[in-house]
Amino acid sequence: METSSASAFSSSDTAALERQTEAEQSVTLEQIWNENHRRTSTDWIRKNGFKRVCLQFPDDYLPHSNAISVALTELLALEQVKVFILADTTYGSCCVDEIAAAHVDADSLIHFGNACRSKASRLPVLYLYPELVLDVGLLLSKLQSLRAECKDRQLCVYLDIGYQHILNEQLKKHLKEALEPKDFVLELFPPIEADSIASKESTSLERICIFVGADNQRFANLSLTAPAAVQWHIYDGASSNLSSKNPLTAQFIRRRYFHIEKCKDAQTLGLIVATLSAEGYLDVVTRLQTMAKGRGIKTQLISVGRINPAKLANFLEIDCFVLIGCPFNNMYDSKEYYKPIVSVFEAEMALNPAWHMRYPEAYVTDFKQLLPEGRSFLPFDAADIPEHDVSLVSGRLRGTVNECLETAGDPASLALATQAKMSLMTTDTGLSFEDRTWQGLDPALGQTEPAQLQQGLSGIPINYTHQ
């Protein structure tokens, strides 16, 4: 019982190998480490004179990590470059783990696989993507069924990572001839350049969008953040299947808006910092604390690495969590968690009165867009918070209940309300250490006899010299 309970709060020796949450289509060594990858990485290291290089791999690349490390070390033998493998990450494999790299005093990092491309502030980073096989002729044949739908409309085709090597003018020409759109956009996702078309608002809502890749987290991120389109289509390069999908389904919207209402009802918000590399995360923390304070909501700042239900269950006093993460790691389906988890954008909609009765055209997954320089920024003014705010979940008044009772001139009612509020804040919230039922190990200083000194183990764990 003790072993299974403890394992929920720390990773086992094989956790990184057994974890399946981030694994996608299996890749071969040739797809992630071919001649192009070898030439790009060695040229980058030699040009900049790096000597301590970290290789960061996602979970599904780990079987090939040792072979890549050995090969890179041999290629750079004359330069005497030291290579390290980051087999597990602090938050998500899409984020550059500068914290783990700092433990070995690395001067550079090569990131493999899925990448959110959040700006790294401490280390220079080289991104290497897989090169997956795609039958372009079969792709064009499958897309012929969309010709009537695309004609005289704006067409946007996004290539998932793994297909960046087929992006060229010839492919663009073939797609335009096959589908005959009025306007055409072809680019990678996630975009390599910060000012790419995918990061801008579209001038047309009559768009047909095609994602060449799997139905994965990157597609969810892109389809939710893009302005409203006529339809989304997914072409899976591995199975050659073409399917349609509406990311903003009714069930999804109902669930997310329910979480927004729960965020409004919260008395204490837990701000989970799930990134230390994304630019602007401290500004977002400050903004959330300011908005919560304006509504009389307490906040607690939390950093627990990769979150799981057992970790967050320790914070009994928190009514709702806000996950501050990179664009690919900030929207959690919190069905397994005891309290709802909302994104920064959903917390913004809950706390900022400027979003009242305003329906967004699309979700915002990049929290930098909610800051003053972002395109989705709306200024916060505590004076605009409605005096009478009714919860759509509980049906009760929020925020200014006691003020309303005071203006009504009923001292008895005011005393009763104040007593109830104080009772709620001092009994079951767990805000103070002494209120918790478990306070850790009791040292019992001076109450036990000292133990007799004994010789301990010596040597290395695989072969102790003293048993």
Secondary structure by P-SEA (a helix, b strand, c coil): caaaaaaaacccccccccccccccccccccccccaaaaaaaaaaaaaacccbbbbbbccccccaaaaaaaaaaaaacccbbbbbbcccccccccccaaaaaaaacccbbbbcccccccccccbbbbbbbbbcccaaaaaaaaacccccccccbbbbbbbcccccccccaaaaaaaaaaccccbbbbbccccccccccccccccccbbbbbbcccccaaaaaaaaacccccbbbbbccccccccccccccaaaaaaaaaaaaaaaaccbbbbccccccccaaaaaaaaaaaaaaaacbbbbbbbccccccccccccccccbbbbbccccccccccccccbbbbcaaaaaaaccccccccccccccccccccccccccbbbbbccccccbbbbcccccccccaaaaaaaaccaaaaaaaaaaaaaaacccccccccccccccccccccccccccccccccccccccccc
